[in-house]
Amino acid sequence: MSAPVAVIPSRYAASRFPGKPLALISGKPMVQHVVERCLEARCFSKVVVATDDERILAAVKAFGGEAMMTSPACASGTDRVAEVAHGLGLSGDEVVINVQGDEPAVHPRALATLASAFTDPTVEMATLVRALKDAERPNPNVVKAVLDERGNALYFSRADLPYQRDAGAGPERWAHVGLYGYRARVLSRLATLPPTSLEKAESLEQLRALGHGIRIACLVTLHESQSVDRPEDVPLAEAALARLA
């Protein structure tokens, strides 16, 4: 089986930060940083930006990257990734890694860890988790992951889970890191499945997979990142990049 393909969904019309993929971070467009982190991971056969905007397409080509146009009707990043996978002719057990386009400081070793999940032929879908900090427990913007004894996801939530009834040492608590890998056949199926009630309630797309019986393997990473959701996040991302250097 060939090495995984990394696909970076990149949309211009973000409500909180229009044009975000082209925002300059340490002198480069954000999307360029994400492509460079993928190349530094040295585990992908191809790195492709999936976009619905000609400006992003032109910017990627200008720095020598590869990009594909996707339909503006794509409802999510997963749909955009699925469209690119189909366009590349990926099928069956071939692996696609969905790399968030707003994390310019994603650690290359975190990407390599996620890709390594698929050396196990039974893994259909995988993601990353990290240790949850106590201060993050009440924060709904930090998604919590509850795992079974084999390291597969039982549930994801914005709530502080699991509930601990008695005082004392509790179970390990995990924060979800929003990177996903899929077998191409699973990604194709996911793109056709309807949203579930839990997905809608939590506004967490990964609950669609769990709700329809798709197992999600969770691998632990020690590496944090810094997403860029608003213009004021740019200095934080630049600081995170400096720590990578």
VOPAGU-2260 file (C-alpha; in pm, 1 decimal, decimal comma):
REM VOPAGU-2260
SITE   aa  ch    i         X         Y         Z
SITE  MET   A    0       0,0       0,0       0,0
SITE  SER   A    1     128,4     347,9     -86,4
SITE  ALA   A    2     204,4     613,3     174,2
SITE  PRO   A    3     -88,5     828,7     293,5
SITE  VAL   A    4    -200,3    1140,0     106,5
SITE  ALA   A    5    -235,1    1460,8     310,4
SITE  VAL   A    6    -525,9    1686,6     213,7
SITE  ILE   A    7    -558,2    2036,4     362,2
SITE  PRO   A    8    -909,8    2183,5     335,3
SITE  SER   A    9    -876,0    2558,6     293,4
SITE  ARG   A   10   -1178,1    2788,1     269,0
SITE  TYR   A   11   -1161,6    3162,3     207,2
SITE  ALA   A   12   -1497,0    3266,7     352,3
SITE  ALA   A   13   -1442,0    3192,8     722,3
SITE  SER   A   14   -1701,0    3390,1     918,6
SITE  ARG   A   15   -1469,4    3500,8    1199,1
SITE  PHE   A   16   -1163,3    3561,1     980,8
SITE  PRO   A   17   -1233,2    3599,8     606,9
SITE  GLY   A   18    -930,1    3516,8     394,0
SITE  LYS   A   19    -768,8    3331,6     684,1
SITE  PRO   A   20    -565,7    3083,0     473,2
SITE  LEU   A   21    -382,0    3376,0     313,9
SITE  ALA   A   22    -314,4    3562,5     639,6
SITE  LEU   A   23      57,1    3630,0     673,8
SITE  ILE   A   24     218,9    3444,2     962,1
SITE  SER   A   25     591,2    3503,2    1005,0
SITE  GLY   A   26     596,2    3638,4     650,0
SITE  LYS   A   27     420,2    3349,2     476,1
SITE  PRO   A   28      54,7    3270,5     400,8
SITE  MET   A   29     -85,3    3039,8     667,1
SITE  VAL   A   30    -166,7    2769,8     412,4
SITE  GLN   A   31     200,6    2757,4     312,0
SITE  HIS   A   32     303,0    2683,3     670,3
SITE  VAL   A   33      57,0    2393,2     687,3
SITE  VAL   A   34     191,6    2248,4     361,2
SITE  GLU   A   35     548,5    2281,9     491,1
SITE  ARG   A   36     464,4    2099,9     815,9
SITE  CYS   A   37     319,0    1813,6     610,3
SITE  LEU   A   38     631,6    1794,0     395,1
SITE  GLU   A   39     852,1    1799,8     706,0
SITE  ALA   A   40     664,2    1495,8     841,1
SITE  ARG   A   41     815,0    1289,3     554,1
SITE  CYS   A   42     534,6    1035,7     565,1
SITE  PHE   A   43     305,6    1145,2     280,3
SITE  SER   A   44     316,2    1047,2     -83,8
SITE  LYS   A   45     141,1    1370,6    -177,6
SITE  VAL   A   46      24,1    1694,0      -7,7
SITE  VAL   A   47    -277,4    1866,5    -165,6
SITE  VAL   A   48    -464,7    2182,4     -64,1
SITE  ALA   A   49    -841,2    2149,7    -120,5
SITE  THR   A   50   -1002,9    2487,4    -182,0
SITE  ASP   A   51   -1306,9    2652,1    -337,6
SITE  ASP   A   52   -1134,5    2986,1    -400,7
SITE  GLU   A   53    -915,3    3090,0    -692,3
SITE  ARG   A   54    -709,3    3323,1    -468,6
SITE  ILE   A   55    -601,3    3035,1    -247,9
SITE  LEU   A   56    -534,7    2817,9    -552,8
SITE  ALA   A   57    -310,4    3089,3    -698,6
SITE  ALA   A   58    -125,4    3142,4    -370,4
SITE  VAL   A   59     -51,2    2770,6    -332,8
SITE  LYS   A   60      77,2    2745,4    -688,2
SITE  ALA   A   61     292,5    3055,9    -630,2
SITE  PHE   A   62     491,3    2885,3    -353,1
SITE  GLY   A   63     515,2    2559,5    -548,2
SITE  GLY   A   64     243,1    2363,5    -371,3
SITE  GLU   A   65     -29,7    2145,8    -517,9
SITE  ALA   A   66    -395,7    2245,8    -494,2
SITE  MET   A   67    -728,0    2126,7    -631,1
SITE  MET   A   68   -1051,6    2319,7    -666,8
SITE  THR   A   69   -1352,9    2172,3    -489,6
SITE  SER   A   70   -1721,4    2251,4    -507,8
SITE  PRO   A   71   -1846,6    2554,4    -312,4
SITE  ALA   A   72   -2137,6    2331,3    -213,4
SITE  CYS   A   73   -1914,8    2124,5      17,9
SITE  ALA   A   74   -2074,8    2150,5     361,4
SITE  SER   A   75   -1762,9    2063,1     560,2
SITE  GLY   A   76   -1389,0    2009,8     544,2
SITE  THR   A   77   -1450,6    1635,9     535,9
SITE  ASP   A   78   -1663,9    1675,1     222,8
SITE  ARG   A   79   -1386,8    1879,3      63,9
SITE  VAL   A   80   -1127,5    1614,2     150,4
SITE  ALA   A   81   -1354,0    1339,9      15,4
SITE  GLU   A   82   -1394,3    1525,9    -313,8
SITE  VAL   A   83   -1017,3    1552,9    -355,7
SITE  ALA   A   84    -968,4    1185,9    -266,2
SITE  HIS   A   85   -1221,3    1092,4    -533,7
SITE  GLY   A   86   -1050,6    1323,6    -783,7
SITE  LEU   A   87    -715,8    1157,8    -712,9
SITE  GLY   A   88    -868,0     815,0    -767,4
SITE  LEU   A   89    -802,1     697,5    -411,3
SITE  SER   A   90   -1004,0     395,5    -309,2
SITE  GLY   A   91   -1025,3      94,6     -82,5
SITE  ASP   A   92    -764,0      78,2     190,5
SITE  GLU   A   93    -560,8     377,2      68,3
SITE  VAL   A   94    -516,6     635,6     344,8
SITE  VAL   A   95    -611,5    1003,0     346,7
SITE  ILE   A   96    -504,0    1237,3     627,2
SITE  ASN   A   97    -721,8    1546,1     681,4
SITE  VAL   A   98    -488,3    1822,3     805,3
SITE  GLN   A   99    -658,5    2131,2     947,9
SITE  GLY   A  100    -576,3    2434,2     735,1
SITE  ASP   A  101    -575,5    2671,6    1031,3
SITE  GLU   A  102    -295,2    2507,4    1230,7
SITE  PRO   A  103      31,3    2643,7    1085,9
SITE  ALA   A  104     233,5    2509,4    1379,8
SITE  VAL   A  105     105,1    2152,4    1373,9
SITE  HIS   A  106     401,9    1937,6    1472,6
SITE  PRO   A  107     539,4    1714,8    1195,5
SITE  ARG   A  108     582,4    1431,3    1446,9
SITE  ALA   A  109     213,1    1453,9    1537,1
SITE  LEU   A  110     129,3    1408,8    1169,0
SITE  ALA   A  111     366,2    1112,3    1145,1
SITE  THR   A  112     207,8     956,1    1455,4
SITE  LEU   A  113    -137,1     980,2    1300,1
SITE  ALA   A  114     -18,5     831,7     971,4
SITE  SER   A  115     142,3     542,6    1160,8
SITE  ALA   A  116    -199,3     428,8    1290,6
SITE  PHE   A  117    -271,0     275,3     951,7
SITE  THR   A  118      12,1      25,7     971,0
SITE  ASP   A  119    -256,9    -170,8    1154,1
SITE  PRO   A  120    -478,7    -303,5     873,5
SITE  THR   A  121    -783,1    -312,7    1103,0
SITE  VAL   A  122    -781,7      66,4    1159,0
SITE  GLU   A  123   -1051,1     238,0     951,3
SITE  MET   A  124   -1030,3     590,1    1095,0
SITE  ALA   A  125    -789,7     752,3    1339,6
SITE  THR   A  126    -732,0    1076,2    1525,2
SITE  LEU   A  127    -502,9    1220,3    1794,1
SITE  VAL   A  128    -551,1    1299,6    2161,8
SITE  ARG   A  129    -331,6    1464,5    2421,7
SITE  ALA   A  130    -342,5    1489,4    2799,7
SITE  LEU   A  131    -616,9    1727,2    2915,7
SITE  LYS   A  132    -507,9    2004,6    3150,0
SITE  ASP   A  133    -716,5    2063,9    3461,9
SITE  ALA   A  134    -775,9    2425,1    3359,8
SITE  GLU   A  135    -925,6    2305,7    3029,5
SITE  ARG   A  136   -1191,9    2084,4    3184,2
SITE  PRO   A  137   -1469,9    2347,8    3195,6
SITE  ASN   A  138   -1376,1    2500,6    2857,2
SITE  PRO   A  139   -1625,6    2393,1    2586,6
SITE  ASN   A  140   -1380,9    2497,1    2314,0
SITE  VAL   A  141   -1145,9    2218,1    2422,6
SITE  VAL   A  142   -1308,3    1894,4    2306,4
SITE  LYS   A  143   -1277,0    1600,8    2543,2
SITE  ALA   A  144   -1226,6    1242,7    2427,6
SITE  VAL   A  145   -1333,7     934,6    2624,7
SITE  LEU   A  146   -1146,8     618,7    2523,3
SITE  ASP   A  147   -1199,3     247,5    2572,3
SITE  GLU   A  148    -932,6       9,7    2702,4
SITE  ARG   A  149    -792,3     -41,8    2352,6
SITE  GLY   A  150    -752,8     327,9    2278,5
SITE  ASN   A  151   -1060,7     361,9    2058,9
SITE  ALA   A  152   -1299,8     652,6    2098,4
SITE  LEU   A  153   -1613,5     595,0    2302,2
SITE  TYR   A  154   -1733,6     956,3    2279,3
SITE  PHE   A  155   -1627,4    1315,0    2218,7
SITE  SER   A  156   -1782,5    1606,8    2403,9
SITE  ARG   A  157   -1747,2    1972,8    2486,1
SITE  ALA   A  158   -1855,1    1883,7    2841,6
SITE  ASP   A  159   -1618,4    1777,3    3119,6
SITE  LEU   A  160   -1627,7    1400,4    3071,9
SITE  PRO   A  161   -1606,1    1152,0    3229,7
SITE  TYR   A  162   -1800,2    1254,7    3539,6
SITE  GLN   A  163   -1619,2    1156,6    3858,7
SITE  ARG   A  164   -1856,5    1061,6    4136,6
SITE  ASP   A  165   -1604,7    1007,6    4417,7
SITE  ALA   A  166   -1302,6    1210,8    4524,5
SITE  GLY   A  167    -953,7    1080,4    4461,3
SITE  ALA   A  168    -756,5     972,9    4158,9
SITE  GLY   A  169    -971,0     953,2    3850,3
SITE  PRO   A  170    -931,4     817,9    3498,9
SITE  GLU   A  171    -694,9     969,9    3247,6
SITE  ARG   A  172    -853,0    1264,3    3073,5
SITE  TRP   A  173    -789,5    1341,6    2709,4
SITE  ALA   A  174    -824,1    1644,6    2485,8
SITE  HIS   A  175    -900,4    1583,7    2120,5
SITE  VAL   A  176    -654,4    1708,2    1859,0
SITE  GLY   A  177    -853,0    1777,3    1543,4
SITE  LEU   A  178    -659,1    1578,5    1285,5
SITE  TYR   A  179    -815,7    1278,3    1113,7
SITE  GLY   A  180    -704,6     989,9     899,3
SITE  TYR   A  181    -933,7     758,6     701,9
SITE  ARG   A  182    -925,2     466,6     466,6
SITE  ALA   A  183   -1051,4     603,4     135,3
SITE  ARG   A  184   -1357,5     376,4     139,7
SITE  VAL   A  185   -1451,0     499,4     488,5
SITE  LEU   A  186   -1405,2     864,5     389,7
SITE  SER   A  187   -1628,0     809,6      85,9
SITE  ARG   A  188   -1894,8     655,4     309,0
SITE  LEU   A  189   -1871,0     934,1     566,8
SITE  ALA   A  190   -1935,5    1197,9     302,1
SITE  THR   A  191   -2273,3    1035,5     225,6
SITE  LEU   A  192   -2393,7     979,9     582,5
SITE  PRO   A  193   -2652,4    1210,9     739,5
SITE  PRO   A  194   -2561,6    1413,6    1050,3
SITE  THR   A  195   -2663,2    1250,4    1378,2
SITE  SER   A  196   -2854,1    1412,4    1663,1
SITE  LEU   A  197   -2545,4    1397,3    1887,3
SITE  GLU   A  198   -2331,2    1559,3    1618,5
SITE  LYS   A  199   -2581,2    1843,3    1593,7
SITE  ALA   A  200   -2611,0    1883,2    1970,0
SITE  GLU   A  201   -2235,1    1902,0    2031,8
SITE  SER   A  202   -2143,2    2053,1    1694,2
SITE  LEU   A  203   -1873,8    1786,6    1658,4
SITE  GLU   A  204   -1846,2    1624,6    1318,2
SITE  GLN   A  205   -1656,5    1318,5    1443,8
SITE  LEU   A  206   -1969,9    1206,1    1626,8
SITE  ARG   A  207   -2120,0    1125,3    1286,6
SITE  ALA   A  208   -1864,0     849,1    1243,2
SITE  LEU   A  209   -1925,0     705,7    1590,1
SITE  GLY   A  210   -2300,7     736,4    1551,0
SITE  HIS   A  211   -2289,9     527,7    1234,6
SITE  GLY   A  212   -2065,4     258,9    1382,3
SITE  ILE   A  213   -1726,8     364,4    1242,7
SITE  ARG   A  214   -1450,5     289,6    1493,1
SITE  ILE   A  215   -1202,8     572,1    1559,7
SITE  ALA   A  216    -856,7     475,5    1685,7
SITE  CYS   A  217    -702,9     743,1    1910,9
SITE  LEU   A  218    -326,3     786,6    1924,3
SITE  VAL   A  219    -157,9     991,2    2195,4
SITE  THR   A  220      62,9    1284,4    2099,7
SITE  LEU   A  221     274,5    1500,3    2327,8
SITE  HIS   A  222     262,2    1788,8    2082,7
SITE  GLU   A  223      19,4    2077,3    2107,7
SITE  SER   A  224     -58,7    2319,9    1829,0
SITE  GLN   A  225    -217,8    2661,9    1793,0
SITE  SER   A  226    -520,3    2708,3    1572,7
SITE  VAL   A  227    -593,1    3044,1    1410,1
SITE  ASP   A  228    -961,0    3127,1    1441,6
SITE  ARG   A  229    -943,1    3507,5    1463,1
SITE  PRO   A  230    -689,0    3777,0    1366,4
SITE  GLU   A  231    -575,2    3805,5    1727,9
SITE  ASP   A  232    -457,3    3442,3    1713,6
SITE  VAL   A  233    -183,7    3526,6    1460,7
SITE  PRO   A  234      78,7    3630,4    1723,2
SITE  LEU   A  235       5,4    3310,5    1917,5
SITE  ALA   A  236      64,7    3104,8    1604,5
SITE  GLU   A  237     390,4    3288,6    1537,8
SITE  ALA   A  238     505,4    3208,0    1891,9
SITE  ALA   A  239     412,0    2841,9    1840,3
SITE  LEU   A  240     613,2    2836,0    1517,0
SITE  ALA   A  241     912,6    2979,7    1697,9
SITE  ARG   A  242     894,3    2692,7    1947,8
SITE  LEU   A  243     901,3    2443,4    1659,2
SITE  ALA   A  244    1222,6    2588,9    1518,6
